[in-house]
Amino acid sequence: MKNTDTQKVVLPIGDTSGRATASAFDEIMHFLIKILTKLGLLKKNLDYHMVRASMVIILFLFGYQKWFAYEAQGLIPFISSSPLMSWMYPVFGIQGASWFLGVSEWLFGALLFLGFWNKKLGILGAAGSCVTFIMTVTIIPFMPDGWAASAGGFPAMTGNVPFLMKDLVLFAVSFYLLKQDVERASRAADSVKGI
């Protein structure tokens, strides 16, 4: 029950139904939502811009480390196990494959960055990012010793597989940006046409 004079939740004695607890939770959540709304954290497009900025930073940092020998060596089990990327070693060599990936990540990150202002470039960056993470996710089933035999194998991850699992989320983020940029570019084109 609610005391209308003080606006406090009053728990009746002997009430074990949980309705009073649910009511208190609803009031707390309403208060929290009100605060977040007033702080401006829920402004239109803030989440979209934060996701884009996060991907730009991630792709810049991932691409940066590809320029160094330690990372080129660290990529060997990933690239050599990949059905979609193993061709890079015969074509570019170990360091060259790492550089190729670094340039690709920087290119897609730059296109995503430019997508803040130009949605068509953002589409190219998001599409490239989607391809990047599809390629890395496809390594998971082929990664040697990726599933802990001592725990019964799949789904008990071990070795490099847990590291690759993050790419499922990064693919989803890339797809979200692709969808958003396509919708926004389409709306802009329609408004120019007067539709």
MDTraj code that builds the backbone (N, CA, C; nanometers):
import mdtraj as md
import numpy as np

residues = "MET LYS ASN THR ASP THR GLN LYS VAL VAL LEU PRO ILE GLY ASP THR SER GLY ARG ALA THR ALA SER ALA PHE ASP GLU ILE MET HIS PHE LEU ILE LYS ILE LEU THR LYS LEU GLY LEU LEU LYS LYS ASN LEU ASP TYR HIS MET VAL ARG ALA SER MET VAL ILE ILE LEU PHE LEU PHE GLY TYR GLN LYS TRP PHE ALA TYR GLU ALA GLN GLY LEU ILE PRO PHE ILE SER SER SER PRO LEU MET SER TRP MET TYR PRO VAL PHE GLY ILE GLN GLY ALA SER TRP PHE LEU GLY VAL SER GLU TRP LEU PHE GLY ALA LEU LEU PHE LEU GLY PHE TRP ASN LYS LYS LEU GLY ILE LEU GLY ALA ALA GLY SER CYS VAL THR PHE ILE MET THR VAL THR ILE ILE PRO PHE MET PRO ASP GLY TRP ALA ALA SER ALA GLY GLY PHE PRO ALA MET THR GLY ASN VAL PRO PHE LEU MET LYS ASP LEU VAL LEU PHE ALA VAL SER PHE TYR LEU LEU LYS GLN ASP VAL GLU ARG ALA SER ARG ALA ALA ASP SER VAL LYS GLY ILE".split()
xyz = np.array([
    [0.0832, -0.1185, 0.0000],
    [0.0000, 0.0000, 0.0000],
    [0.0871, 0.1241, 0.0000],
    [0.0318, 0.2293, -0.0513],
    [0.1091, 0.3530, -0.0597],
    [0.0413, 0.4586, 0.0268],
    [0.1185, 0.5230, 0.1097],
    [0.0685, 0.6333, 0.1897],
    [0.0768, 0.7569, 0.1028],
    [-0.0377, 0.8153, 0.0666],
    [-0.0379, 0.9274, -0.0276],
    [0.0137, 1.0565, 0.0325],
    [0.0182, 1.0660, 0.1662],
    [0.0670, 1.1888, 0.2285],
    [0.2187, 1.2020, 0.2175],
    [0.2908, 1.0930, 0.2325],
    [0.4361, 1.1015, 0.2342],
    [0.5010, 1.0443, 0.1090],
    [0.4235, 0.9760, 0.0238],
    [0.4747, 0.9145, -0.0981],
    [0.5820, 0.8099, -0.0693],
    [0.5778, 0.7468, 0.0489],
    [0.6693, 0.6400, 0.0823],
    [0.5967, 0.5075, 0.0725],
    [0.6707, 0.4060, 0.0435],
    [0.6133, 0.2728, 0.0377],
    [0.5986, 0.2202, 0.1790],
    [0.4786, 0.1770, 0.2138],
    [0.4520, 0.1202, 0.3451],
    [0.4237, -0.0272, 0.3254],
    [0.5043, -0.1105, 0.3869],
    [0.4857, -0.2544, 0.3761],
    [0.3879, -0.2995, 0.4836],
    [0.2758, -0.3571, 0.4426],
    [0.1803, -0.4042, 0.5430],
    [0.2366, -0.5247, 0.6167],
    [0.2024, -0.5348, 0.7439],
    [0.2492, -0.6457, 0.8268],
    [0.1836, -0.7735, 0.7783],
    [0.2668, -0.8746, 0.7629],
    [0.2157, -1.0046, 0.7222],
    [0.1985, -1.0200, 0.5718],
    [0.2294, -0.9185, 0.4936],
    [0.2163, -0.9303, 0.3489],
    [0.3387, -1.0026, 0.2930],
    [0.3211, -1.1232, 0.2462],
    [0.4312, -1.2017, 0.1899],
    [0.4131, -1.2239, 0.0410],
    [0.3224, -1.1515, -0.0204],
    [0.2930, -1.1732, -0.1624],
    [0.3994, -1.1158, -0.2548],
    [0.4784, -1.0237, -0.2066],
    [0.5818, -0.9638, -0.2904],
    [0.5328, -0.8417, -0.3658],
    [0.4037, -0.8097, -0.3543],
    [0.3510, -0.6931, -0.4260],
    [0.4135, -0.5633, -0.3764],
    [0.4361, -0.5543, -0.2462],
    [0.4967, -0.4325, -0.1914],
    [0.6403, -0.4184, -0.2401],
    [0.7121, -0.5293, -0.2483],
    [0.8497, -0.5262, -0.2978],
    [0.8526, -0.4851, -0.4445],
    [0.7601, -0.5397, -0.5214],
    [0.7524, -0.5037, -0.6636],
    [0.7202, -0.3564, -0.6793],
    [0.6328, -0.3046, -0.5965],
    [0.5966, -0.1634, -0.6032],
    [0.7166, -0.0761, -0.5685],
    [0.7919, -0.1155, -0.4677],
    [0.9121, -0.0398, -0.4303],
    [1.0131, -0.0423, -0.5439],
    [1.0303, -0.1587, -0.6057],
    [1.1221, -0.1702, -0.7194],
    [1.0778, -0.0787, -0.8337],
    [0.9482, -0.0771, -0.8636],
    [0.8960, 0.0086, -0.9700],
    [0.9227, 0.1561, -0.9411],
    [0.9060, 0.1963, -0.8148],
    [0.9310, 0.3362, -0.7796],
    [1.0793, 0.3707, -0.7925],
    [1.1657, 0.2805, -0.7491],
    [1.3100, 0.3034, -0.7615],
    [1.3493, 0.3146, -0.9083],
    [1.2970, 0.2247, -0.9914],
    [1.3286, 0.2280, -1.1340],
    [1.2758, 0.3551, -1.1998],
    [1.1563, 0.3973, -1.1625],
    [1.1001, 0.5214, -1.2168],
    [1.1905, 0.6393, -1.1809],
    [1.2380, 0.6426, -1.0558],
    [1.3280, 0.7483, -1.0101],
    [1.4594, 0.7458, -1.0886],
    [1.5163, 0.6264, -1.1073],
    [1.6416, 0.6119, -1.1824],
    [1.6247, 0.6581, -1.3274],
    [1.5169, 0.6172, -1.3901],
    [1.4896, 0.6576, -1.5289],
    [1.4754, 0.8090, -1.5390],
    [1.4089, 0.8679, -1.4427],
    [1.3911, 1.0131, -1.4415],
    [1.5259, 1.0850, -1.4316],
    [1.6140, 1.0354, -1.3451],
    [1.7472, 1.0961, -1.3290],
    [1.8276, 1.0829, -1.4580],
    [1.8305, 0.9622, -1.5158],
    [1.9072, 0.9405, -1.6392],
    [1.8549, 1.0275, -1.7528],
    [1.7257, 1.0455, -1.7585],
    [1.6662, 1.1301, -1.8624],
    [1.7085, 1.2758, -1.8431],
    [1.7050, 1.3225, -1.7193],
    [1.7438, 1.4614, -1.6925],
    [1.8923, 1.4855, -1.7160],
    [1.9751, 1.3847, -1.6928],
    [2.1190, 1.3993, -1.7152],
    [2.1538, 1.4050, -1.8636],
    [2.0618, 1.3674, -1.9491],
    [2.0860, 1.3714, -2.0920],
    [2.1543, 1.2466, -2.1460],
    [2.1664, 1.1426, -2.0639],
    [2.2330, 1.0206, -2.1086],
    [2.1506, 0.9422, -2.2105],
    [2.0243, 0.9749, -2.2195],
    [1.9372, 0.9010, -2.3103],
    [1.8997, 0.9834, -2.4326],
    [1.9799, 1.0841, -2.4623],
    [1.9509, 1.1684, -2.5786],
    [1.9571, 1.0865, -2.7064],
    [1.8820, 1.1307, -2.8014],
    [1.8766, 1.0639, -2.9301],
    [2.0163, 1.0541, -2.9918],
    [2.0511, 0.9351, -3.0391],
    [2.1752, 0.9067, -3.1121],
    [2.3005, 0.8979, -3.0254],
    [2.2934, 0.9213, -2.8954],
    [2.4138, 0.9125, -2.8137],
    [2.4696, 0.7702, -2.8173],
    [2.3835, 0.6703, -2.8064],
    [2.4294, 0.5310, -2.8099],
    [2.4939, 0.4983, -2.9446],
    [2.4325, 0.5438, -3.0492],
    [2.4840, 0.5215, -3.1854],
    [2.6239, 0.5821, -3.2006],
    [2.6427, 0.7036, -3.1516],
    [2.7728, 0.7693, -3.1621],
    [2.8770, 0.7026, -3.0710],
    [2.8340, 0.6567, -2.9541],
    [2.9268, 0.5878, -2.8637],
    [2.9725, 0.4551, -2.9240],
    [2.8806, 0.3831, -2.9863],
    [2.9159, 0.2558, -3.0502],
    [3.0141, 0.2810, -3.1643],
    [2.9876, 0.3825, -3.2453],
    [3.0778, 0.4158, -3.3563],
    [3.2160, 0.4538, -3.3031],
    [3.2213, 0.5400, -3.2037],
    [3.3504, 0.5831, -3.1474],
    [3.4257, 0.4633, -3.0895],
    [3.3550, 0.3734, -3.0234],
    [3.4194, 0.2539, -2.9673],
    [3.4824, 0.1690, -3.0765],
    [3.4112, 0.1506, -3.1859],
    [3.4649, 0.0698, -3.2958],
    [3.5850, 0.1379, -3.3613],
    [3.5812, 0.2685, -3.3738],
    [3.6956, 0.3407, -3.4306],
    [3.8186, 0.3191, -3.3431],
    [3.8021, 0.3318, -3.2130],
    [3.9139, 0.3130, -3.1196],
    [3.9655, 0.1692, -3.1256],
    [3.8743, 0.0726, -3.1230],
    [3.9143, -0.0685, -3.1265],
    [3.9906, -0.0995, -3.2546],
    [3.9388, -0.0574, -3.3685],
    [4.0063, -0.0869, -3.4948],
    [4.1410, -0.0152, -3.5050],
    [4.1507, 0.1055, -3.4501],
    [4.2796, 0.1748, -3.4505],
    [4.3820, 0.0969, -3.3680],
    [4.3420, 0.0549, -3.2477],
    [4.4361, -0.0160, -3.1599],
    [4.4701, -0.1547, -3.2129],
    [4.3698, -0.2266, -3.2649],
    [4.3983, -0.3576, -3.3243],
    [4.4930, -0.3422, -3.4430],
    [4.4675, -0.2431, -3.5267],
    [4.5521, -0.2208, -3.6431],
    [4.6929, -0.1796, -3.6052],
    [4.7059, -0.0993, -3.4993],
    [4.8372, -0.0520, -3.4553],
    [4.9277, -0.1671, -3.4161],
    [4.8753, -0.2614, -3.3406],
    [4.9629, -0.3688, -3.2940],
    [5.0081, -0.4612, -3.4063],
    [4.9391, -0.4594, -3.5196],
    [4.9761, -0.5456, -3.6325],
    [5.1083, -0.5038, -3.6973],
    [5.1593, -0.3869, -3.6634],
    [5.2847, -0.3391, -3.7236],
    [5.4086, -0.3962, -3.6564],
    [5.3901, -0.4709, -3.5493],
    [5.5039, -0.5185, -3.4705],
    [5.5186, -0.6697, -3.4815],
    [5.6452, -0.7145, -3.4732],
    [5.6775, -0.8571, -3.4892],
    [5.6090, -0.9442, -3.3843],
    [5.5944, -0.8932, -3.2605],
    [5.5312, -0.9752, -3.1568],
    [5.3892, -1.0139, -3.1964],
    [5.3178, -0.9221, -3.2602],
    [5.1798, -0.9501, -3.3004],
    [5.1775, -1.0408, -3.4225],
    [5.2687, -1.0194, -3.5159],
    [5.2751, -1.1064, -3.6338],
    [5.2970, -1.2512, -3.5907],
    [5.3832, -1.2719, -3.4928],
    [5.4072, -1.4071, -3.4411],
    [5.2850, -1.4585, -3.3652],
    [5.2208, -1.3716, -3.2914],
    [5.1017, -1.4105, -3.2148],
    [4.9841, -1.4490, -3.3021],
    [4.9813, -1.3976, -3.4248],
    [4.8708, -1.4274, -3.5170],
    [4.8845, -1.5628, -3.5870],
    [5.0011, -1.6236, -3.5798],
    [5.0255, -1.7475, -3.6554],
    [4.9196, -1.8548, -3.6292],
    [4.8861, -1.8871, -3.5039],
    [4.7852, -1.9920, -3.4855],
    [4.6465, -1.9519, -3.5368],
    [4.6177, -1.8237, -3.5378],
    [4.4873, -1.7774, -3.5846],
    [4.4789, -1.7841, -3.7371],
    [4.5742, -1.7214, -3.8042],
    [4.5704, -1.7150, -3.9505],
    [4.5899, -1.8536, -4.0114],
    [4.6825, -1.9312, -3.9571],
    [4.7069, -2.0643, -4.0158],
    [4.5889, -2.1591, -3.9944],
    [4.5035, -2.1333, -3.8951],
    [4.3853, -2.2168, -3.8699],
    [4.2616, -2.1669, -3.9433],
    [4.2710, -2.0527, -4.0060],
    [4.1538, -1.9896, -4.0668],
    [4.1264, -2.0420, -4.2075],
    [4.0028, -2.0848, -4.2322],
    [3.9696, -2.1252, -4.3688],
    [3.9614, -2.0067, -4.4658],
    [3.9456, -1.8846, -4.4121],
    [3.9304, -1.7664, -4.4969],
    [4.0551, -1.6783, -4.5034],
    [4.1511, -1.6993, -4.4124],
    [4.2680, -1.6118, -4.4106],
    [4.4005, -1.6834, -4.4313],
    [4.4024, -1.8137, -4.4333],
    [4.5296, -1.8866, -4.4419],
    [4.6042, -1.8587, -4.5729],
    [4.5358, -1.8105, -4.6745],
    [4.5995, -1.7757, -4.8022],
    [4.6989, -1.6606, -4.7871],
    [4.6858, -1.5827, -4.6793],
    [4.7709, -1.4649, -4.6637],
    [4.9181, -1.5001, -4.6457],
    [4.9484, -1.6105, -4.5794],
    [5.0889, -1.6444, -4.5552],
    [5.1645, -1.6756, -4.6840],
    [5.1091, -1.7572, -4.7744],
    [5.1829, -1.7783, -4.8995],
    [5.1946, -1.6514, -4.9843],
    [5.0960, -1.5625, -4.9739],
    [5.0962, -1.4409, -5.0563],
    [5.1838, -1.3312, -4.9954],
    [5.1701, -1.3062, -4.8644],
    [5.2371, -1.1923, -4.8011],
    [5.3501, -1.2296, -4.7055],
    [5.3558, -1.3522, -4.6597],
    [5.4495, -1.3896, -4.5538],
    [5.3897, -1.3550, -4.4179],
    [5.4625, -1.3898, -4.3125],
    [5.4088, -1.3712, -4.1772],
    [5.3924, -1.2233, -4.1427],
    [5.4961, -1.1427, -4.1584],
    [5.4848, -1.0008, -4.1247],
    [5.3953, -0.9275, -4.2241],
    [5.4034, -0.9640, -4.3508],
    [5.3196, -0.8997, -4.4524],
    [5.1710, -0.9235, -4.4275],
    [5.1352, -1.0439, -4.3835],
    [4.9947, -1.0728, -4.3514],
    [4.9488, -0.9867, -4.2343],
    [5.0347, -0.9697, -4.1366],
    [5.0017, -0.8857, -4.0221],
    [4.9836, -0.7400, -4.0667],
    [5.0742, -0.6931, -4.1519],
    [5.0596, -0.5568, -4.2044],
    [4.9307, -0.5410, -4.2852],
    [4.8978, -0.6407, -4.3674],
    [4.7748, -0.6361, -4.4466],
    [4.6533, -0.6211, -4.3553],
    [4.6509, -0.6994, -4.2476],
    [4.5398, -0.6900, -4.1528],
    [4.5376, -0.5541, -4.0840],
    [4.6560, -0.5032, -4.0485],
    [4.6630, -0.3729, -3.9840],
    [4.6120, -0.2610, -4.0737],
    [4.6534, -0.2639, -4.1993],
    [4.6062, -0.1628, -4.2948],
    [4.4550, -0.1741, -4.3129],
    [4.4054, -0.2956, -4.3223],
    [4.2606, -0.3168, -4.3377],
    [4.1843, -0.2608, -4.2171],
    [4.2329, -0.2907, -4.0976],
    [4.1652, -0.2419, -3.9774],
    [4.1693, -0.0904, -3.9693],
    [4.2830, -0.0298, -4.0055],
    [4.2894, 0.1156, -4.0058],
    [4.1988, 0.1757, -4.1125],
    [4.1923, 0.1121, -4.2286],
    [4.1040, 0.1619, -4.3348],
    [3.9581, 0.1583, -4.2900],
    [3.9148, 0.0446, -4.2345],
    [3.7755, 0.0338, -4.1905],
    [3.7480, 0.1274, -4.0735],
    [3.8443, 0.1432, -3.9836],
    [3.8284, 0.2370, -3.8725],
    [3.8180, 0.3806, -3.9214],
    [3.8996, 0.4168, -4.0212],
    [3.8943, 0.5530, -4.0773],
    [3.7604, 0.5778, -4.1456],
    [3.7120, 0.4777, -4.2184],
    [3.5811, 0.4923, -4.2838],
    [3.4693, 0.5050, -4.1809],
    [3.4776, 0.4274, -4.0723],
    [3.3781, 0.4414, -3.9652],
    [3.3863, 0.5798, -3.9022],
    [3.5073, 0.6298, -3.8833],
    [3.5246, 0.7647, -3.8280],
    [3.4614, 0.8688, -3.9198],
    [3.4886, 0.8577, -4.0485],
    [3.4301, 0.9518, -4.1447],
    [3.2776, 0.9377, -4.1508],
    [3.2284, 0.8213, -4.1090],
    [3.0845, 0.7975, -4.1047],
    [3.0111, 0.8869, -4.0067],
    [3.0832, 0.9526, -3.9157],
    [3.0179, 1.0523, -3.8298],
    [2.9547, 1.1620, -3.9155],
    [3.0177, 1.1917, -4.0297],
    [2.9711, 1.3003, -4.1150],
    [2.9156, 1.2524, -4.2479],
    [2.9628, 1.1394, -4.2963],
    [2.9219, 1.0896, -4.4271],
    [2.8774, 0.9445, -4.4122],
    [2.7472, 0.9216, -4.4170],
    [2.6916, 0.7876, -4.3928],
    [2.7334, 0.6876, -4.4997],
    [2.7580, 0.7329, -4.6215],
    [2.8010, 0.6398, -4.7270],
    [2.9387, 0.5822, -4.6946],
    [3.0275, 0.6663, -4.6454],
    [3.1590, 0.6164, -4.6032],
    [3.1452, 0.5278, -4.4796],
    [3.0528, 0.5634, -4.3914],
    [3.0254, 0.4814, -4.2742],
    [2.9771, 0.3423, -4.3129],
    [2.8966, 0.3348, -4.4193],
    [2.8486, 0.2050, -4.4691],
    [2.9669, 0.1195, -4.5132],
    [3.0604, 0.1792, -4.5870],
    [3.1783, 0.1039, -4.6316],
    [3.2609, 0.0547, -4.5131],
    [3.2792, 0.1406, -4.4127],
    [3.3546, 0.1015, -4.2940],
    [3.2865, -0.0091, -4.2164],
    [3.1557, 0.0011, -4.1988],
    [3.0818, -0.1006, -4.1242],
    [3.0784, -0.2323, -4.2000],
    [3.0627, -0.2266, -4.3323],
    [3.0634, -0.3490, -4.4128],
    [3.1996, -0.4175, -4.4045],
    [3.3069, -0.3393, -4.4145],
    [3.4407, -0.3960, -4.4011],
    [3.4641, -0.4541, -4.2628],
    [3.4139, -0.3870, -4.1618],
    [3.4266, -0.4366, -4.0252],
    [3.3487, -0.5668, -4.0077],
    [3.2307, -0.5754, -4.0673],
    [3.1528, -0.7001, -4.0630],
    [3.2324, -0.8153, -4.1250],
    [3.2908, -0.7907, -4.2408],
    [3.3698, -0.8948, -4.3082],
    [3.4879, -0.9357, -4.2203],
    [3.5540, -0.8385, -4.1606],
    [3.6681, -0.8668, -4.0727],
    [3.6286, -0.9633, -3.9621],
    [3.5176, -0.9348, -3.8956],
    [3.4812, -1.0165, -3.7805],
    [3.4152, -1.1479, -3.8209],
    [3.3547, -1.1537, -3.9381],
    [3.3085, -1.2840, -3.9889],
    [3.4291, -1.3737, -4.0116],
    [3.5336, -1.3166, -4.0691],
    [3.6548, -1.3945, -4.0963],
    [3.7174, -1.4467, -3.9671],
    [3.7210, -1.3645, -3.8637],
    [3.7842, -1.4115, -3.7404],
    [3.6957, -1.5099, -3.6646],
    [3.5644, -1.4930, -3.6703],
    [3.4744, -1.5870, -3.6020],
    [3.4813, -1.7250, -3.6665],
    [3.5032, -1.7294, -3.7979],
    [3.5094, -1.8605, -3.8642],
    [3.6337, -1.9400, -3.8242],
    [3.7279, -1.8785, -3.7560],
    [3.8449, -1.9514, -3.7061],
    [3.8058, -2.0439, -3.5905],
    [3.7053, -2.0050, -3.5128],
    [3.6719, -2.0749, -3.3878],
    [3.6604, -2.2261, -3.4043],
    [3.5852, -2.2789, -3.4997],
    [3.5743, -2.4256, -3.5079],
    [3.7034, -2.4952, -3.5492],
    [3.7952, -2.4206, -3.6088],
    [3.9178, -2.4805, -3.6620],
    [4.0402, -2.4592, -3.5716],
    [4.0228, -2.3876, -3.4617],
    [4.1351, -2.3576, -3.3732],
    [4.1800, -2.4851, -3.3019],
    [4.3064, -2.5236, -3.3199],
    [4.3554, -2.6431, -3.2513],
    [4.3475, -2.6262, -3.0987],
    [4.3078, -2.7302, -3.0321],
    [4.2983, -2.7317, -2.8857],
    [4.2099, -2.6187, -2.8333],
    [4.1041, -2.5866, -2.9050],
    [4.0148, -2.4775, -2.8654],
    [3.9111, -2.5174, -2.7625],
    [3.8917, -2.6461, -2.7447],
    [3.7894, -2.6939, -2.6511],
    [3.8565, -2.7873, -2.5514],
    [3.8371, -2.7639, -2.4247],
    [3.9051, -2.8384, -2.3187],
    [3.8562, -2.9827, -2.3124],
    [3.9407, -3.0744, -2.3547],
    [3.9058, -3.2178, -2.3519],
    [3.8804, -3.2647, -2.2091],
    [3.9534, -3.2091, -2.1133],
    [3.9369, -3.2490, -1.9736],
    [3.8002, -3.2115, -1.9172],
    [3.7315, -3.1177, -1.9839],
    [3.5974, -3.0758, -1.9411],
    [3.4903, -3.1276, -2.0360],
    [3.5268, -3.2212, -2.1218],
    [3.4289, -3.2788, -2.2137],
    [3.4246, -3.2119, -2.3497],
    [3.5178, -3.1230, -2.3787],
    [3.5188, -3.0551, -2.5087],
    [3.4190, -2.9412, -2.5141],
    [3.3599, -2.9236, -2.6322],
    [3.2629, -2.8150, -2.6504],
    [3.1529, -2.8269, -2.5455],
    [3.1124, -2.7199, -2.4812],
    [3.1411, -2.5773, -2.4973],
    [3.2496, -2.5234, -2.4039],
    [3.3289, -2.6108, -2.3456],
    [3.4337, -2.5665, -2.2524],
    [3.5514, -2.5098, -2.3320],
    [3.5569, -2.3773, -2.3416],
    [3.6584, -2.3099, -2.4226],
    [3.7936, -2.3104, -2.3526],
    [3.8973, -2.3130, -2.4330],
    [4.0330, -2.3036, -2.3812],
    [4.1223, -2.2418, -2.4883],
    [4.2438, -2.2089, -2.4493],
    [4.3401, -2.1555, -2.5458],
    [4.2955, -2.0235, -2.6062],
    [4.2963, -2.0168, -2.7391],
    [4.2657, -1.8927, -2.8110],
    [4.1170, -1.8707, -2.8383],
    [4.0350, -1.9728, -2.8179],
    [3.8918, -1.9595, -2.8491],
    [3.8245, -1.8508, -2.7646],
    [3.8491, -1.8432, -2.6318],
    [3.7837, -1.7348, -2.5565],
    [3.8194, -1.5960, -2.6094],
    [3.9423, -1.5786, -2.6552],
    [3.9823, -1.4494, -2.7131],
    [3.8998, -1.4190, -2.8385],
    [3.8756, -1.5207, -2.9202],
    [3.8010, -1.5000, -3.0449],
    [3.6520, -1.4748, -3.0212],
    [3.6000, -1.5185, -2.9080],
    [3.4565, -1.5024, -2.8820],
    [3.4144, -1.3552, -2.8790],
    [3.5051, -1.2660, -2.8433],
    [3.4723, -1.1229, -2.8422],
    [3.4319, -1.0747, -2.9807],
    [3.4802, -1.1450, -3.0835],
    [3.4506, -1.1032, -3.2199],
    [3.3044, -1.1249, -3.2570],
    [3.2344, -1.2098, -3.1833],
    [3.0893, -1.2216, -3.2038],
    [3.0209, -1.0897, -3.1700],
    [3.0619, -1.0294, -3.0598],
    [3.0040, -0.9000, -3.0194],
    [3.0476, -0.7905, -3.1163],
    [3.1747, -0.7923, -3.1551],
    [3.2227, -0.6894, -3.2479],
    [3.1556, -0.7019, -3.3843],
    [3.1231, -0.8239, -3.4257],
    [3.0457, -0.8405, -3.5488],
    [2.9058, -0.7811, -3.5316],
    [2.8418, -0.8084, -3.4186],
    [2.7069, -0.7547, -3.3934],
    [2.7092, -0.6017, -3.3928],
    [2.8115, -0.5433, -3.3326],
    [2.8249, -0.3967, -3.3299],
    [2.8448, -0.3435, -3.4718],
    [2.9280, -0.4106, -3.5491],
    [2.9524, -0.3686, -3.6877],
    [2.8239, -0.3764, -3.7693],
    [2.7474, -0.4831, -3.7480],
    [2.6204, -0.4987, -3.8195],
    [2.5209, -0.3900, -3.7781],
    [2.5175, -0.3566, -3.6494],
    [2.4316, -0.2484, -3.6008],
    [2.4667, -0.1173, -3.6710],
    [2.5968, -0.0864, -3.6787],
    [2.6378, 0.0377, -3.7458],
    [2.6035, 0.0343, -3.8937],
    [2.6202, -0.0806, -3.9582],
    [2.5842, -0.0950, -4.0990],
    [2.4360, -0.0670, -4.1190],
    [2.3528, -0.1285, -4.0360],
    [2.2077, -0.1086, -4.0455],
    [2.1710, 0.0381, -4.0235],
    [2.2277, 0.0981, -3.9197],
    [2.1970, 0.2386, -3.8901],
    [2.2399, 0.3308, -4.0038],
    [2.3588, 0.3094, -4.0579],
    [2.4077, 0.3971, -4.1644],
    [2.3284, 0.3791, -4.2932],
    [2.2894, 0.2560, -4.3248],
    [2.2066, 0.2332, -4.4438],
    [2.0717, 0.3030, -4.4274],
    [2.0098, 0.2888, -4.3103],
    [1.8811, 0.3562, -4.2865],
    [1.8942, 0.5078, -4.2959],
    [1.9987, 0.5622, -4.2370],
    [2.0168, 0.7075, -4.2370],
    [2.0510, 0.7602, -4.3762],
    [2.1329, 0.6866, -4.4503],
    [2.1652, 0.7279, -4.5873],
    [2.0418, 0.7192, -4.6749],
    [1.9598, 0.6170, -4.6523],
    [1.8369, 0.6010, -4.7304],
    [1.7389, 0.7146, -4.7018],
    [1.7240, 0.7504, -4.5740],
    [1.6351, 0.8623, -4.5371],
    [1.6849, 0.9927, -4.5974],
    [1.8175, 1.0139, -4.5947],
    [1.8738, 1.1374, -4.6515],
    [1.8493, 1.1426, -4.8012],
    [1.8652, 1.0295, -4.8696],
    [1.8406, 1.0258, -5.0147],
    [1.6935, 1.0515, -5.0442],
    [1.6045, 0.9941, -4.9630],
    [1.4603, 1.0159, -4.9827],
    [1.4226, 1.1609, -4.9598],
    [1.4846, 1.2256, -4.8603],
    [1.4504, 1.3655, -4.8337],
    [1.5004, 1.4569, -4.9451],
    [1.6124, 1.4212, -5.0071],
    [1.6635, 1.5000, -5.1199],
    [1.5688, 1.4867, -5.2379],
    [1.5156, 1.3656, -5.2575],
    [1.4219, 1.3409, -5.3678],
    [1.2836, 1.3991, -5.3387],
    [1.2608, 1.4340, -5.2105],
    [1.1295, 1.4888, -5.1733],
    [1.0257, 1.3816, -5.1482],
    [1.0712, 1.2619, -5.1186],
    [0.9766, 1.1526, -5.0923],
    [0.9271, 1.1603, -4.9512],
])
top = md.Topology()
chain = top.add_chain()
for i, resn in enumerate(residues, 1):
    res = top.add_residue(resn, chain, resSeq=i)
    for name in ("N", "CA", "C"):
        top.add_atom(name, md.element.get_by_symbol(name[0]), res)
traj = md.Trajectory(xyz[None], top)
